[in-house]
């Protein structure tokens, strides 16, 4: 495998009133093509800021993000938008579905944004059946459960076969059954379609779906024993229990 995503010395500080609040304090790591990497850490650790930087949704104060050999910092806003459309599928905790559109139209809109007239019908059928939403496609978001809405959002992220899937707390608002469906689908898309998956989560059990876990705390990468939400679940913590 080859390096597909690379973050180098990423730093980001937000201004809150008259106070500077560091969100990232020099993050560096690599993700290989086809890897499923999870990023875990407590609230305020900088996970979501990292997500927005890796997706090109905001800019770092310093450092670089390279996707498939292309440095986001060298691109204009328009060029970054084109790269996102071509290569990245996003899954957000809050679903971000358009309320006036049906589930089918919410999925189809991903193709419209990327300049693809219609998704491949066989792929569309496979994704929606695996996610268990194939009989709910004519319903609007208000007529769907939270779990169904998130599965529609995941289908939208996967439908164009993006090279990278970035998922920010995709199971944060879901019960255990729907969480398992979403996580298994992410795992399957990673294995069967070769998609590189990077998932942000606070849930140690969800994190274990990945090939590798990156732990964050206070804007930095730390070891598992330094992550208070992870340590009780780490194999080393269960030895002798």
N, C-alpha and C positions, 0 to 999 in steps of 0.2 A: 504493500500500500504506500501511498505518497501523501505528503502533507497537503491538506485541502483548505483548512482554516488555520490561520496563525494570528494570535494576539501577541503584541510585543510592547511591554512596558506601558500598558494603558493607564492613563490617569484622567480622572474626571472629578471636578468640584462644582457643587451647586451653591449659588448665593441665596441665602435665606435671610431676608432683612439685611442686617449689616454683618452677618456671620457667614463665613465660608465653611461649607460642610463637604468634606472629601467623601466621594462615593467610591472611587477606585483609586488605589494607592500604588499603582505599578504592577498590573496583572500581565503575566506572560504565560502562554501555553500553546500547544498545537493539537489539532484534531486531524486524524488521517482520513482519507477518502473512505467512505463506507463505515466509519465508526459510529457507535451510539454512545454519546457521552452525556452524563448528567452532571449538573452543577447544583450543589446543595449548600445550605447555610441558613442561619437564622434571619429573621426579618431585619432589614437594615444592613445586610452584609454586602450589598452591591450587586446582587444577582440580576435584578431587573435592569439596572443600568448597563451591565455587561450585555444583556440580551439586546437592548436597543443599539448598542455600539456594533455588535456582531451583525445585526441586521441592516446596518447602514441607515437607521432611523434617526440617529443623532451623531454628532461628531465628538471625538475625544478631545480633551485639552492638549494632550500630547500622547505619543506612542502611535502604534499603527495596527490596523486590522487588514489582513490580506486574505482574500477569498480566491482560491484557484489561481494564485499567482498575481492577482490584481489588488493593489493597495487602495482601499477606499479613500484615503487621504488625497490621492492624486486625481480623483474624479470630481467632476462638477455635480451639482445636485441632480441634473437631468440624467447624467451617466450613472449615478448611483441608483436612481429610480429604475432605469433600464436593467441594471444588473440584478436588482431585487426581483423584478418581474420575471427574468429569465431563469434565475437560479434558486430562489428562496421561497419556501412556503411557510407562512406564519400561523401559529395556533396560540390564541390568547385566552387567558382565564375568563374574560368577560364575553367571549363568543364573538362579539362585533358583527352580528348578523343584521342585515337590512330588514326592518320590521314589516315593510310593505310587500316584500317579495316572498314567494314560496321557498321551501327548502331547496327545490330543484334550481330555481333561479339564483339563489344565494350561492350554490355550487358553481353554476354556469358562469357567474360573473367573474370568477377567477380567470376563465379563458378569455373573456372580453378584455379584462385589464391587461393580460399578457399578449393580446393580439391574436389569440387563437379563436377561430370562429365557433367551433363546437368541440367539446371533449370527445375523445374516442369512446363510442358507445359501449364497447365491451369493457373498457377500463372503468367507465362510469358505473356500469352495472355491477362489476366485481367489487368496487370500493363501497358502494352503497349497500350491497347485500352483506358484505363482511361486517359493516358497521351497524347493520340491523335497522337501516332507515329507508330501505327501498319502498316500503309501503306508506311512508310518511312524507314523500317528496312534494305532494301538492298542498301541504299544510304550511301556514306562516309560522314564524318563530313563536308568536303568542299562543299558538295551538300545540306547541311542543313542550315536553318536559325539559328541565335543565340538562339532563343527560343527553336527550335527543338533540338539543341545540348544540351542545359541544361536539357531538358526533357529526353533525352537519358542518360545523366549523372545521373539523378535522378533514372531512371529505373535500371541502373547498381547498384546504392547504395541500392535499395530496393529488388532486385531480390532474394537474398539469405535469406530474412527475418531476417536481423540482429536485435539483441535486442536493439541496440542503433543506431540512425541516427544522425550524426554530420553534420550540414550544415553551411558553412561559406559564408555569403552573397549570398545565392542561387538565389536571384532576382536582384543582383546588376547590371547586364548587360541586363536586360530584360525589354520589354515594359509592360504596365499594364495588357494586356490580358494574356501573357505568365507568368507573375508574379502570377496572380490569379490561373492559372492552377497548377503551381508548389506548391504554398502554400496550395491549397486545397488538393493536393495529399499527402503532408506531414501531413496534418491534418487527412486525411482519413487513412493513414497508421498507424498513432498514435491511432486512435479510433478503427479501424477494426482489426488490427494486433497486437495491444498492444505494439507497439514499443515506446521506450523512445526517444523523439526527443529533441535535444538541437540545437537551431539555433542562429547563430551570425548575427546581422543585424544592419544597421544604420537607417533603415526605420521604423518610429513609427507605420505606418499602417500595415506593415508586422509583426511587433512585436505583434500586437494585436491578431494574429492567435494563439498564445500560451496560455497556462493556467496561466502562471506566467511570469513576466518580471523581469530580473536582470539588473540593471543599473550600468554601469562602467564609471569611469572617472579617468584619471591619474593613472591607474593601481590599482584602488581600487573600491569596491562596494559602491555606493552612493544611496541616495534617488532620486526619480524622479524629484524633484524640483532643484536638483543640476546638472541635465543633460540638457545642453542648447538646445540640439536637440529634447528633449522629452517634456520639460515643456509646450510649446504652445499647444501640443496635449493632455496633461494630462486632465482627466475630471475636476480636480480642477481648471484648467486654463480656462475652458469654462463656469464655473458657472457665471451667470449674464451677459453673452455675448449676 
